[in-house]
C-alpha cells in the first residue's frame, strides 16, 4: 500500500531588482515642455565641446545626474549574487553529507539502490512497474516515487505487490537526500535487497543532488528525439547507464536509434546503453542482468 509523504521545500525567491528610471536631461516646465532656452544653450555648447572644453552648464538647469543613479545598481547586484551562490553551496553541501550517510546506511543494510531520472513522459513509471512485477515474487524489492503532487504513480506501482511510498515535493522539481531520509524513517532496510528511487521528471536539477544511490539510470524515450543527450549532457555525465525507452515506437516516431546512440557516445564515451520497451518486454532481461551485476 502506498503512503504519500508531503515534502515542502523552503520557499525560494530571488530579490526583485530595483527599477531605475533616468530623469530627463534637462528640467521641464509647465506640462512637460522643455525650457525654451535649452536648444539655444545646446547650440552654444557645441563649439566649446569641439574645442575640448566642458559644456556651459551654467546656462542649463540639469536635473539630478543620472550617472550616479545607474552606478548604484552595480554594487547592489554584486552584493546579492554571492549570497545566492553561497546559499546554493550550503544547500548542496548539506545534501552531499546526507547522501553520504544514506549510502553508508544502505551498505550496512546490504540493500542496493538504483535511481531513475528522465524528463516527464519518458516512461519511468511504466518501466519500473514492469521491473517490479518481474522482481517482486522472488526478490525483496521496494520503491520510492517522487512527484510534485498526487500519488498516482505510487498506486500504479503498488499493483506489483512491492512496498511503494510516494514523496510529494510540492514546488521542488527534484528529490533531495533529506526527503529520502524522511521516507525511510520506519522502513527496515535490512528486509530489502533492492530499492528503486524514481525521481521527479526533470533532466536538469536531479544531476546536482546525490541521493545515496549506488547506480543512476538516465532514461530517454524515442518520442523525445535524438538530441536529448546533447541538450542535457550533465545528467548523462552523472549517470551510470543510459536507457532508451519505448523502442517499439522508434519507427512510428521517426527516431534514428543509431543517431541517438551516437549522441550518447559523444556526450559520455563508453557509457553503456540499453534499449527497451515496457510494453513488449524488449530489453528487460538486459536491465535485470544489470541489476544482478551490482
C-alpha positions in Angstrom: 0.0 0.0 0.0 1.4 3.4 -1.0 1.9 6.1 1.6 2.1 9.7 0.5 4.7 12.0 2.1 4.4 15.7 1.7 7.9 17.3 1.4 7.5 21.0 1.2 10.8 22.6 0.5 11.8 26.1 1.6 10.2 28.9 -0.4 12.9 30.2 -2.6 12.8 33.5 -4.4 15.2 35.9 -6.0 15.2 39.5 -4.7 13.3 41.8 -7.0 15.7 44.1 -8.9 15.0 47.8 -8.4 13.9 49.6 -11.5 15.8 52.8 -12.2 14.2 55.4 -14.4 16.6 58.1 -15.7 15.2 61.6 -15.4 15.1 63.8 -18.4 18.4 65.5 -19.3 17.1 68.9 -18.6 14.4 70.4 -16.3 11.0 70.7 -17.8 8.5 73.5 -17.2 4.7 73.6 -17.4 3.2 70.3 -18.7 6.5 68.7 -19.7 7.6 71.3 -22.3 11.4 71.8 -22.4 12.6 75.2 -21.4 12.8 77.4 -24.4 16.5 78.3 -23.8 17.6 74.6 -23.8 18.0 74.2 -27.6 19.9 77.5 -27.9 22.1 76.6 -25.0 23.0 73.3 -26.6 23.8 75.0 -29.9 26.1 77.4 -28.0 27.8 74.5 -26.2 28.9 72.8 -29.5 32.0 75.0 -30.2 33.2 74.6 -26.6 32.8 70.8 -26.8 34.6 70.6 -30.1 37.4 72.7 -28.7 37.8 70.3 -25.8 36.2 72.4 -23.2 33.3 71.5 -21.0 29.7 72.3 -21.6 28.4 75.6 -20.4 26.4 74.0 -17.5 25.7 77.5 -16.1 23.3 78.1 -18.9 21.3 74.9 -18.3 19.3 73.6 -15.4 20.1 69.8 -15.2 18.0 67.5 -13.1 19.7 65.1 -10.6 22.6 63.5 -12.5 21.7 60.1 -14.0 25.2 58.5 -13.8 25.4 58.1 -10.0 21.9 56.6 -10.1 22.9 54.0 -12.6 26.1 53.2 -10.8 24.3 52.4 -7.5 22.8 49.3 -9.2 26.1 47.6 -9.7 27.2 47.3 -6.0 23.6 46.2 -5.2 23.8 43.4 -7.7 27.3 42.4 -6.7 26.3 42.1 -3.0 23.3 39.9 -3.8 24.8 37.4 -6.3 27.5 36.0 -3.9 24.8 35.5 -1.2 22.7 33.5 -3.7 25.7 31.4 -4.7 26.6 30.9 -1.0 23.1 29.7 -0.1 23.2 27.2 -3.0 26.6 26.0 -2.0 25.4 25.4 1.6 22.3 23.5 0.3 24.3 21.2 -1.9 26.9 20.6 0.9 24.1 19.6 3.3 22.7 17.3 0.7 26.0 15.7 0.0 26.5 15.0 3.7 23.1 13.4 4.0 23.6 11.4 0.8 26.9 10.1 2.2 25.2 9.0 5.4 22.4 7.3 3.4 25.0 5.5 1.2 26.7 4.2 4.4 23.3 3.1 5.8 22.4 1.3 2.6 25.7 -0.5 2.5 25.4 -1.6 6.2 21.9 -3.0 5.5 23.0 -4.7 2.3 20.5 -3.0 0.1 21.3 -2.0 -3.5 19.8 1.3 -4.5 19.0 2.5 -8.1 17.6 5.9 -9.0 15.8 6.7 -12.3 15.9 10.1 -13.8 14.3 11.4 -17.0 12.1 14.1 -18.5 8.4 13.9 -17.9 6.6 11.3 -20.0 9.7 9.2 -20.9 8.2 6.0 -19.4 9.9 5.8 -16.0 6.9 4.5 -14.1 5.9 2.1 -16.9 9.4 0.6 -16.9 9.6 0.5 -13.2 6.3 -1.3 -13.0 7.4 -3.9 -15.5 10.7 -4.5 -13.5 8.9 -4.7 -10.1 6.4 -7.1 -11.5 9.2 -9.4 -12.6 11.3 -9.0 -9.4 8.7 -8.9 -6.6 7.9 -12.6 -6.5 11.5 -13.6 -5.9 13.3 -10.6 -4.6 12.8 -8.3 -1.7 12.3 -5.1 -3.6 10.7 -1.7 -2.9 10.3 1.7 -4.5 10.1 5.4 -3.6 8.4 7.7 -6.1 8.8 11.4 -6.4 6.3 13.8 -7.9 5.2 17.4 -7.2 1.6 16.2 -6.4 -0.7 13.1 -6.3 0.1 9.5 -5.5 -0.9 8.2 -8.9 2.4 6.6 -9.7 2.7 5.0 -6.3 -0.7 3.4 -6.6 0.2 2.1 -10.0 3.5 0.6 -8.8 1.8 -0.9 -5.8 0.0 -3.3 -8.2 3.2 -5.2 -8.5 3.0 -6.3 -4.8 6.1 -4.4 -3.8 6.1 -1.9 -1.0 5.9 1.6 -2.5 5.9 5.1 -0.9 5.1 8.4 -2.6 7.1 11.5 -2.0 5.3 14.8 -2.9 7.8 17.6 -3.3 5.1 20.3 -3.8 7.1 23.0 -5.6 10.5 21.4 -5.9 11.4 19.8 -9.3 13.7 17.1 -7.8 14.2 14.8 -4.9 16.8 15.6 -2.2 18.6 13.4 0.3 16.6 14.7 3.2 13.4 13.5 1.6 14.8 10.0 1.2 15.8 10.1 4.9 12.2 11.0 5.9 10.6 8.4 3.6 12.7 5.6 5.1 12.3 6.5 8.8 10.1 3.5 9.6 11.4 1.1 6.9 13.6 -1.9 7.8 16.3 -1.6 5.1 17.7 -5.0 6.2 14.5 -6.6 4.9 15.2 -5.3 1.4 17.5 -6.5 -1.4 16.8 -3.7 -3.9 15.4 -0.2 -3.6 14.3 1.9 -6.6 14.0 5.7 -6.4 12.0 7.3 -9.2 12.9 11.0 -9.3 10.7 13.8 -10.4 10.5 14.2 -14.2 13.4 16.6 -14.8 16.8 16.4 -16.6 18.4 19.5 -15.0 18.2 19.7 -11.2 18.5 16.0 -10.3 22.0 16.0 -11.7 23.2 18.1 -8.8 21.5 16.1 -6.0 23.1 12.9 -4.8 20.5 10.6 -3.2 22.9 8.0 -1.9 22.2 5.6 -4.7 24.6 3.0 -6.0 23.6 3.5 -9.6 21.7 6.1 -11.6 19.9 5.4 -14.7 19.0 8.2 -17.1 16.1 7.4 -19.4 15.2 8.9 -22.8 12.3 7.8 -24.9 12.3 7.6 -28.7 9.4 10.0 -28.8 11.7 12.8 -27.4 14.0 12.8 -30.4 17.7 12.0 -30.7 19.2 15.2 -29.3 18.3 14.9 -25.6 21.9 13.8 -24.6 23.3 16.8 -26.4 20.9 19.2 -24.7 21.3 17.8 -21.2 24.9 16.5 -21.0 25.3 17.0 -17.3 22.7 14.4 -16.3 24.3 11.8 -18.7 27.7 12.5 -17.1 26.3 11.9 -13.7 24.6 8.6 -14.6 25.9 5.0 -14.9 23.5 3.7 -17.5 21.6 5.2 -20.4 18.2 3.6 -21.0 16.3 4.2 -24.3 12.6 3.6 -23.6 9.6 2.9 -25.9 11.9 1.5 -28.5 9.0 -0.3 -30.1 7.8 3.1 -31.2 11.0 4.2 -32.8 9.8 3.7 -36.4 6.5 5.4 -35.8 8.1 8.3 -34.0 10.7 8.7 -36.7 13.6 8.2 -34.3 17.0 7.3 -35.6 18.3 4.9 -32.9 21.8 4.9 -34.4 22.0 8.7 -34.1 20.6 8.6 -30.5 23.3 6.0 -29.6 26.0 8.3 -31.3 24.8 11.3 -29.4 25.1 9.4 -26.1 28.6 8.3 -27.1 29.5 11.9 -28.0 28.5 13.2 -24.6 29.7 10.2 -22.5 32.1 8.0 -24.3 31.9 4.3 -23.3 28.6 4.7 -21.5 26.5 1.5 -21.5 23.2 1.8 -23.3 20.2 -0.5 -23.2 17.1 0.0 -25.4 13.9 -1.4 -24.0 10.1 -1.4 -24.2 7.9 -1.8 -21.1 5.1 -2.8 -23.5 6.7 -5.6 -25.4 9.3 -6.6 -22.7 12.2 -6.0 -25.1 15.4 -5.2 -23.2 14.1 -6.0 -19.8 16.3 -9.1 -19.4 19.3 -6.9 -20.0 18.2 -4.4 -17.4 17.7 -7.2 -14.9 21.1 -8.5 -15.7 22.5 -5.0 -15.0 20.8 -5.1 -11.6 22.2 -8.5 -10.8 25.7 -7.2 -11.6 25.6 -4.6 -8.9 
